[in-house]
Amino acid sequence: MAKSWVNSAERVGADLHLELSGTGGRRAALIAALREAVRDGRLAPGTRLPPYRSLAADLGVARNTVADAYAELVAEGWLTARQGSGTRVADRAAPLPRAGRASPTAPPRTRTSTPAKRTRTSAPTPPAHASSPTAPAHVRAPARTPPRPPLHNLRQGTPDASAFPRAAWLASYRRALQQAPNEVFGPGDPAGRVELREALAEYLARARGVRTDADRIVVCSGFAHALRLLFGGGVLRGPLAVEAYGLPFHRELLTAAGVRTVPLPLDEHGARVDRLGRERAVLLTPAHQFPTGGPLHAERRAAVIDWARARGGVVLEDDYDGEFRYDRKPVGAVQGLDPERVVLLGSVSKSLSPAVRLGWMVLPERYVEGVLAAKGEREAWASVLDQLSLADFLASGSYDRHVRRMRQRYRSRRDRLVAALAAQAPHVEVTGVAAGLHAVLRLPPGTERSAVKAAAWQGVALDGLAGFRHPEADMEAADGLVVGYATPAEHAYEAALGALCRGLPGAL
């Protein structure tokens, strides 16, 4: 029976009639119907399609059925998807021709002195996995690379942008602006506003077990900025020990500053700090190793402090997502064991948003003046008004409330990811999920590259584990996918999980 979708004031998209027929199931029928509508020109290039929920309700199918159909057609190149713009028909010069017939809108052939041999025109054939097995032979998607940007962003590193606490942040901003003394609008303090440093000292002591005061906190624009100040400014020197897996961007930044990095192997207890030698400093992610997951074992936390005391070295503690833990007791900061041997580096890029360019360094007393000198009197500091807003956000309790709310949301997403994998890819081991905003899916040896490529064809952007491995790491390489479950908006998360699972090797 034919189903109609009727446009109204509440609907978004073109007026469209679809017939779902065939024996391949509702998803296959919807994919075939949409392909046919695009191919014969009834859906013109640029046409915006209805949202998942609207079309599902009108066709009498599940919302995930529509989401999966859209995702497959995006991967094949029939549709495009951009955040804020919805799903649209891909731009084409003309409707795709049927096999065995020239396109009615194709330009006329140019005659030459030697008549060209007539050939039958047909649509280009995609890779075998890009075509629906239930589609007719003449309905083929064009061979092309996966769309950019992808339909589903499962890369690590960013929180759910739709969850930014706009109302609470605006309230803090207004209060901060109304109460700001006139001096705020003049030259600033390189250390950062005292209101923020005092609020951070109180929060970090209470929530992370940090021992400090406002005079030993320097505000910066984020973790990368802190590394530039510490090493580019000459406060610290290499060689620097780092974990065998970490962000390549940080290693590149250090290399540009002339710092040699020495990788430390990892195991189930975190970094092998017993392998530390003559390095001057070590950079660790002790609350939640990035990206493999898991906290640094208590014995190793104590051992790295002993090393720093014996060598006169320093521990750099990247506290990038210390607030988000789910199945374990809170792990305090290593800085609390010896404030004179640890530099704690933090920011709000995971807890609030990377758009709020605010971070902090909790420094041993001997490094404060050097860092301030590196910042300079006219360094491009973080916005003073943003600093005052964050100070109010912390002091008012809004930050705690936001973190607790997001902890529940991210735990739910983590649980749904684990459940989807257990149902559709039970052979895939999931690790590193007791805390943080991402998981690692362990894969059979030699399958990582193909799995990343398969995910791209499903419209999923994610990273392979190999991309985070230090090129000089002295440990066995492991195949895996690093899946960030925080980034997608809530309404798009189920579709993202479905697309992820379809791309995994051996998925059911």
C-alpha positions as CSV (number, residue, x, y, z in Angstrom):
1,M,0.0,0.0,0.0
2,A,1.3,3.4,-0.9
3,K,2.2,5.8,1.9
4,S,2.2,9.6,1.5
5,W,4.1,12.3,3.3
6,V,2.2,15.5,3.4
7,N,4.0,18.8,4.0
8,S,2.6,21.1,6.8
9,A,3.7,24.0,9.0
10,E,5.3,21.5,11.4
11,R,7.2,19.5,8.7
12,V,10.6,20.2,7.2
13,G,11.3,19.0,3.6
14,A,9.7,18.6,0.2
15,D,6.2,17.3,-0.5
16,L,7.0,13.7,-1.4
17,H,5.1,10.5,-2.3
18,L,6.9,7.2,-1.7
19,E,5.8,3.7,-2.5
20,L,7.4,1.1,-0.3
21,S,7.3,-2.3,-2.1
22,G,9.3,-5.4,-2.5
23,T,10.2,-8.3,-0.3
24,G,13.5,-7.1,1.2
25,G,12.1,-5.4,4.3
26,R,11.1,-1.9,5.1
27,R,14.6,-0.5,5.2
28,A,15.5,-1.9,1.8
29,A,12.2,-0.7,0.3
30,L,12.7,2.8,1.6
31,I,16.3,2.9,0.3
32,A,15.1,1.8,-3.2
33,A,12.2,4.3,-3.2
34,L,14.4,7.2,-2.3
35,R,17.0,6.1,-4.9
36,E,14.3,6.0,-7.5
37,A,13.0,9.4,-6.6
38,V,16.4,10.9,-6.9
39,R,17.3,9.0,-10.1
40,D,14.2,10.0,-12.0
41,G,14.4,13.7,-10.8
42,R,11.4,13.8,-8.6
43,L,13.7,14.7,-5.7
44,A,15.8,17.6,-7.1
45,P,19.4,18.4,-6.0
46,G,19.4,20.3,-2.7
47,T,16.0,19.2,-1.6
48,R,15.8,18.8,2.1
49,L,14.3,15.6,3.3
50,P,12.0,15.2,6.4
51,P,13.6,14.5,9.8
52,Y,13.8,10.9,10.8
53,R,10.9,11.1,13.2
54,S,8.5,12.8,10.8
55,L,9.1,10.5,7.9
56,A,9.0,7.4,10.1
57,A,5.6,8.5,11.5
58,D,4.1,9.1,8.1
59,L,5.4,5.9,6.6
60,G,4.6,3.8,9.6
61,V,8.1,2.5,10.1
62,A,10.6,2.8,13.0
63,R,12.7,5.9,13.3
64,N,15.9,3.8,13.1
65,T,14.7,2.4,9.8
66,V,14.7,5.9,8.3
67,A,18.0,6.9,10.0
68,D,19.7,3.8,8.6
69,A,18.3,4.4,5.1
70,Y,19.5,8.0,5.1
71,A,22.9,6.9,6.4
72,E,23.4,4.3,3.7
73,L,22.3,6.8,0.9
74,V,24.7,9.4,2.3
75,A,27.5,6.9,2.2
76,E,26.6,6.0,-1.4
77,G,26.6,9.6,-2.4
78,W,22.9,10.0,-3.1
79,L,22.3,12.3,-0.1
80,T,24.4,14.7,2.0
81,A,24.1,15.5,5.7
82,R,25.4,18.6,7.5
83,Q,24.7,19.5,11.1
84,G,22.2,22.3,11.2
85,S,21.2,21.8,7.5
86,G,19.6,18.4,7.7
87,T,19.7,15.7,5.1
88,R,19.5,16.8,1.5
89,V,19.7,15.4,-2.0
90,A,23.2,15.5,-3.2
91,D,24.0,18.1,-5.9
92,R,24.0,16.7,-9.4
93,A,24.1,18.3,-12.9
94,A,21.2,16.1,-13.9
95,P,19.2,13.1,-12.8
96,L,21.2,9.9,-13.1
97,P,20.4,8.1,-16.4
98,R,18.8,4.7,-16.5
99,A,20.9,1.8,-17.8
100,G,20.5,1.5,-21.5
101,R,19.1,5.0,-22.0
102,A,20.8,8.3,-22.5
103,S,19.9,11.0,-20.0
104,P,17.1,13.3,-21.3
105,T,19.1,16.3,-20.1
106,A,22.5,15.3,-21.4
107,P,24.2,17.8,-23.7
108,P,24.1,16.9,-27.4
109,R,27.0,14.9,-28.8
110,T,29.6,16.8,-30.8
111,R,30.1,15.4,-34.3
112,T,33.7,14.8,-35.5
113,S,35.2,13.9,-38.8
114,T,35.3,10.3,-37.7
115,P,31.9,9.4,-36.2
116,A,32.2,8.0,-32.7
117,K,30.9,4.5,-32.1
118,R,27.7,4.6,-30.2
119,T,27.8,3.3,-26.7
120,R,25.1,2.6,-24.2
121,T,25.2,5.0,-21.2
122,S,24.7,3.9,-17.7
123,A,25.3,5.1,-14.2
124,P,28.8,4.5,-12.8
125,T,29.1,1.5,-10.6
126,P,30.1,1.9,-6.9
127,P,32.3,-0.5,-4.9
128,A,30.4,-3.7,-4.3
129,H,29.6,-3.0,-0.6
130,A,28.1,0.4,-1.4
131,S,25.1,-1.0,-3.3
132,S,22.0,-2.5,-1.6
133,P,21.6,-6.1,-2.4
134,T,17.9,-5.6,-2.9
135,A,18.3,-2.7,-5.4
136,P,17.6,-3.4,-9.1
137,A,20.7,-3.9,-11.3
138,H,20.2,-0.5,-13.0
139,V,20.1,1.4,-9.7
140,R,23.7,2.0,-8.8
141,A,25.3,4.6,-6.6
142,P,28.2,6.6,-8.1
143,A,31.7,5.6,-7.0
144,R,32.9,8.4,-4.8
145,T,34.6,8.9,-1.5
146,P,32.5,9.1,1.7
147,P,31.0,12.5,2.3
148,R,32.7,15.3,4.3
149,P,31.7,16.0,6.9
150,P,30.4,12.6,7.9
151,L,26.9,11.9,9.0
152,H,28.0,10.6,12.4
153,N,31.0,12.0,14.3
154,L,32.3,9.4,16.8
155,R,35.8,10.9,17.1
156,Q,37.1,11.4,20.5
157,G,37.9,14.7,22.1
158,T,34.8,16.8,22.2
159,P,31.7,16.8,24.4
160,D,28.1,17.0,23.2
161,A,27.9,20.6,21.9
162,S,24.1,20.6,22.2
163,A,24.4,20.1,26.0
164,F,26.3,23.3,26.7
165,P,24.5,25.0,29.6
166,R,23.5,28.2,27.8
167,A,21.1,29.6,30.4
168,A,23.4,29.0,33.4
169,W,26.4,30.3,31.5
170,L,24.5,33.4,30.4
171,A,23.4,34.0,34.0
172,S,27.0,33.8,35.2
173,Y,28.2,36.1,32.4
174,R,25.6,38.7,33.3
175,R,26.5,38.6,37.0
176,A,30.2,38.8,36.2
177,L,29.7,41.7,33.9
178,Q,27.5,43.6,36.3
179,Q,29.8,43.1,39.3
180,A,33.1,43.5,37.4
181,P,35.3,46.4,38.8
182,N,36.5,49.0,36.3
183,E,40.0,47.6,36.3
184,V,38.7,44.5,34.5
185,F,38.6,46.6,31.3
186,G,42.2,47.7,31.6
187,P,45.5,45.7,31.2
188,G,45.2,42.3,32.8
189,D,47.2,40.1,35.1
190,P,49.3,37.5,33.2
191,A,48.4,35.0,35.9
192,G,44.7,35.4,35.2
193,R,41.9,37.0,37.2
194,V,42.2,36.4,40.9
195,E,38.5,35.6,41.1
196,L,39.0,32.6,38.8
197,R,42.2,31.4,40.4
198,E,40.6,31.4,43.8
199,A,37.5,29.6,42.5
200,L,39.7,27.0,40.9
201,A,41.8,26.5,44.0
202,E,38.6,25.8,46.0
203,Y,37.1,23.5,43.3
204,L,40.2,21.5,42.6
205,A,40.9,20.9,46.3
206,R,37.3,19.7,46.8
207,A,36.8,17.7,43.7
208,R,40.3,16.5,42.7
209,G,42.3,16.5,45.9
210,V,44.7,19.2,44.7
211,R,46.8,21.1,47.2
212,T,47.4,24.7,46.1
213,D,46.4,28.3,46.5
214,A,45.5,31.0,44.0
215,D,49.1,32.4,43.8
216,R,50.3,29.1,42.3
217,I,47.6,28.9,39.5
218,V,48.2,30.4,36.1
219,V,45.3,30.7,33.7
220,C,45.9,29.8,30.1
221,S,43.9,29.0,27.0
222,G,44.1,25.2,27.2
223,F,46.4,22.2,27.5
224,A,48.3,23.0,24.3
225,H,48.9,26.6,25.4
226,A,50.3,25.3,28.7
227,L,52.7,23.0,26.9
228,R,53.9,25.9,24.7
229,L,54.5,28.1,27.8
230,L,56.3,25.4,29.7
231,F,58.6,24.1,27.0
232,G,58.5,26.8,24.3
233,G,59.1,29.4,27.0
234,G,62.1,27.6,28.4
235,V,60.6,26.8,31.8
236,L,61.2,23.1,31.3
237,R,63.5,21.1,29.1
238,G,63.6,17.7,27.6
239,P,64.0,14.9,27.2
240,L,60.4,14.2,28.2
241,A,59.0,10.8,28.9
242,V,55.5,10.3,27.5
243,E,53.0,7.4,27.4
244,A,53.4,5.1,24.4
245,Y,49.9,6.1,23.3
246,G,48.7,9.7,23.3
247,L,47.7,12.6,21.1
248,P,50.0,13.1,18.1
249,F,49.3,16.8,18.2
250,H,51.0,17.1,21.6
251,R,54.0,15.2,20.4
252,E,54.3,17.4,17.3
253,L,54.0,20.5,19.5
254,L,56.8,19.3,21.7
255,T,59.0,18.4,18.7
256,A,58.5,21.8,17.3
257,A,59.8,23.2,20.6
258,G,62.9,21.1,20.3
259,V,61.9,18.5,23.0
260,R,62.7,14.9,22.5
261,T,59.9,12.5,23.7
262,V,60.7,9.1,25.0
263,P,57.8,6.6,25.1
264,L,56.9,4.6,28.2
265,P,55.2,1.2,27.6
266,L,51.7,0.7,28.9
267,D,49.9,-2.3,30.5
268,E,46.7,-2.9,32.4
269,H,48.0,-0.8,35.3
270,G,48.9,2.3,33.2
271,A,52.3,3.6,32.3
272,R,55.4,1.6,33.2
273,V,57.0,4.3,35.3
274,D,59.7,1.8,36.3
275,R,61.1,2.4,32.9
276,L,61.9,6.0,33.6
277,G,65.5,6.8,33.3
278,R,67.4,10.1,32.8
279,E,64.5,12.1,31.5
280,R,63.9,15.5,33.2
281,A,60.1,15.2,33.2
282,V,57.3,12.8,32.5
283,L,53.8,13.6,31.0
284,L,51.1,11.3,32.2
285,T,47.3,10.9,32.1
286,P,46.9,9.2,35.5
287,A,43.2,9.6,36.0
288,H,42.3,8.0,32.7
289,Q,45.0,7.0,30.3
290,F,44.5,8.5,26.9
291,P,43.4,6.7,24.8
292,T,43.6,3.2,26.1
293,G,41.7,3.9,29.3
294,G,42.3,3.0,33.0
295,P,43.8,4.8,35.9
296,L,47.5,4.7,36.9
297,H,47.9,2.1,39.6
298,A,48.4,3.4,43.2
299,E,51.8,1.9,43.5
300,R,52.9,3.5,40.3
301,R,51.5,6.9,41.4
302,A,53.8,6.7,44.4
303,A,56.7,5.4,42.3
304,V,56.6,8.3,39.9
305,I,56.7,10.8,42.8
306,D,59.7,8.9,44.2
307,W,61.4,9.1,40.8
308,A,60.8,12.9,40.6
309,R,62.2,13.4,44.1
310,A,65.3,11.3,43.4
311,R,66.0,12.8,40.0
312,G,65.0,16.4,40.7
313,G,62.4,15.9,37.9
314,V,58.8,16.9,37.5
315,V,55.6,15.1,36.7
316,L,53.2,16.8,34.2
317,E,49.7,15.6,35.0
318,D,47.2,15.9,32.2
319,D,43.8,15.9,34.1
320,Y,41.8,16.1,30.8
321,D,38.6,14.3,31.9
322,G,39.0,13.6,35.6
323,E,35.4,14.5,36.4
324,F,33.8,11.7,34.4
325,R,34.0,8.4,36.1
326,Y,31.2,5.8,36.2
327,D,32.1,2.4,37.6
328,R,34.9,3.2,40.1
329,K,35.6,5.4,43.0
330,P,37.0,8.9,42.3
331,V,40.7,8.9,41.7
332,G,42.4,12.0,43.2
333,A,45.1,14.0,41.4
334,V,48.7,12.8,41.6
335,Q,49.5,16.5,42.4
336,G,48.1,15.9,45.9
337,L,51.0,13.5,46.7
338,D,53.6,16.2,46.2
339,P,52.6,19.7,45.0
340,E,56.3,20.7,44.5
341,R,57.0,17.8,42.1
342,V,53.8,17.9,40.0
343,V,52.4,20.4,37.5
344,L,48.7,19.8,37.1
345,L,47.2,20.8,33.7
346,G,43.5,21.1,33.2
347,S,40.8,22.8,31.1
348,V,37.1,23.0,30.5
349,S,37.3,21.6,26.9
350,K,35.8,18.3,27.9
351,S,33.6,19.3,30.8
352,L,32.0,22.4,29.1
353,S,33.2,23.1,25.6
354,P,36.5,23.6,23.6
355,A,34.9,26.9,22.5
356,V,35.5,28.2,26.0
357,R,39.2,28.7,25.6
358,L,40.1,28.4,29.3
359,G,42.6,26.2,31.1
360,W,44.9,26.3,34.1
361,M,48.3,25.2,35.4
362,V,48.7,24.4,39.0
363,L,52.4,24.9,39.5
364,P,55.2,24.2,42.0
365,E,56.2,27.5,43.5
366,R,59.6,27.5,41.7
367,Y,58.0,27.6,38.2
368,V,55.4,30.4,38.7
369,E,57.7,33.3,37.8
370,G,59.1,31.5,34.8
371,V,55.7,30.8,33.4
372,L,54.5,34.4,33.9
373,A,57.7,35.6,32.1
374,A,56.9,33.2,29.2
375,K,53.4,34.6,28.9
376,G,54.7,38.2,28.7
377,E,53.1,41.5,29.4
378,R,51.1,41.5,26.1
379,E,50.6,37.8,25.5
380,A,47.2,36.9,24.0
381,W,45.5,35.9,27.2
382,A,42.1,34.3,27.6
383,S,39.2,36.7,27.7
384,V,38.9,38.4,31.1
385,L,35.1,38.3,30.8
386,D,35.1,34.6,30.2
387,Q,37.4,34.1,33.2
388,L,35.0,36.0,35.4
389,S,32.1,34.1,34.0
390,L,33.8,30.8,34.8
391,A,34.6,32.0,38.3
392,D,31.0,32.7,38.9
393,F,30.0,29.4,37.2
394,L,32.2,27.6,39.7
395,A,31.3,29.6,42.8
396,S,27.5,29.4,42.2
397,G,27.5,25.6,41.9
398,S,26.5,25.6,38.3
399,Y,29.6,23.8,37.2
400,D,29.0,21.0,39.7
401,R,25.4,20.6,38.6
402,H,26.4,20.5,34.9
403,V,29.2,17.9,35.5
404,R,26.8,15.7,37.5
405,R,24.1,16.0,34.7
406,M,26.7,15.2,32.0
407,R,28.1,12.3,34.0
408,Q,24.7,10.7,33.9
409,R,24.2,11.4,30.2
410,Y,27.6,10.1,29.2
411,R,27.2,7.0,31.4
412,S,23.9,6.3,29.6
413,R,25.6,6.6,26.2
414,R,28.4,4.4,27.3
415,D,26.0,1.8,28.4
416,R,24.1,2.0,25.1
417,L,27.3,1.6,23.2
418,V,28.3,-1.5,25.2
419,A,24.8,-3.0,24.8
420,A,24.7,-2.4,21.0
421,L,28.1,-4.0,20.6
422,A,27.1,-7.0,22.7
423,A,24.0,-7.5,20.5
424,Q,25.5,-6.8,17.1
425,A,29.2,-7.5,17.4
426,P,29.7,-9.7,20.5
427,H,33.2,-10.7,19.4
428,V,34.5,-7.1,19.8
429,E,36.0,-6.4,23.2
430,V,35.3,-3.0,24.7
431,T,37.8,-1.5,27.0
432,G,38.6,1.8,28.8
433,V,34.9,2.5,29.7
434,A,35.0,3.0,33.5
435,A,35.6,6.7,32.9
436,G,36.0,9.3,30.3
437,L,34.2,10.1,27.0
438,H,35.5,7.4,24.7
439,A,35.9,3.6,24.5
440,V,38.4,1.4,22.7
441,L,37.1,-1.5,20.6
442,R,39.8,-4.2,20.3
443,L,40.0,-5.8,16.9
444,P,41.7,-8.9,15.5
445,P,45.3,-8.2,14.2
446,G,45.4,-6.7,10.8
447,T,41.8,-5.5,10.7
448,E,42.0,-1.9,12.0
449,R,42.6,-0.1,8.7
450,S,39.7,-1.9,6.9
451,A,37.5,-1.3,9.9
452,V,38.1,2.5,9.8
453,K,37.4,2.5,6.0
454,A,34.2,0.4,6.5
455,A,33.1,2.9,9.1
456,A,33.7,5.8,6.7
457,W,31.4,4.1,4.2
458,Q,28.7,3.9,6.8
459,G,29.1,7.7,7.3
460,V,30.9,7.3,10.6
461,A,34.0,9.3,11.5
462,L,36.3,7.7,14.1
463,D,40.0,7.0,14.7
464,G,42.1,3.9,14.6
465,L,44.2,3.1,17.7
466,A,47.4,3.1,15.6
467,G,47.2,6.8,15.0
468,F,47.9,7.5,18.7
469,R,50.9,5.2,19.0
470,H,54.3,6.8,19.5
471,P,56.5,6.0,16.5
472,E,59.3,4.8,18.8
473,A,57.1,2.8,21.2
474,D,58.7,-0.4,22.5
475,M,55.6,-2.5,22.9
476,E,53.4,-4.7,20.7
477,A,51.0,-2.7,18.5
478,A,47.3,-3.4,19.0
479,D,44.5,-3.1,16.5
480,G,41.5,-1.1,17.7
481,L,39.0,1.7,17.2
482,V,38.8,4.8,19.4
483,V,35.1,5.6,19.6
484,G,34.0,8.9,21.2
485,Y,30.4,8.6,22.5
486,A,30.0,12.2,23.7
487,T,29.9,14.2,20.5
488,P,26.7,13.2,18.7
489,A,23.5,15.0,19.7
490,E,21.1,12.8,21.7
491,H,18.6,12.5,18.8
492,A,21.3,11.2,16.5
493,Y,23.0,8.8,18.9
494,E,21.0,5.6,18.1
495,A,21.6,6.1,14.4
496,A,25.3,6.6,15.0
497,L,25.5,3.3,17.0
498,G,23.7,1.5,14.2
499,A,26.0,2.8,11.6
500,L,29.1,2.0,13.7
501,C,28.0,-1.6,14.3
502,R,27.2,-2.2,10.6
503,G,30.8,-1.3,9.7
504,L,32.5,-3.6,12.2
505,P,34.1,-6.8,10.9
506,G,31.9,-9.8,11.5
507,A,28.9,-7.8,12.8
508,L,25.6,-9.6,13.0
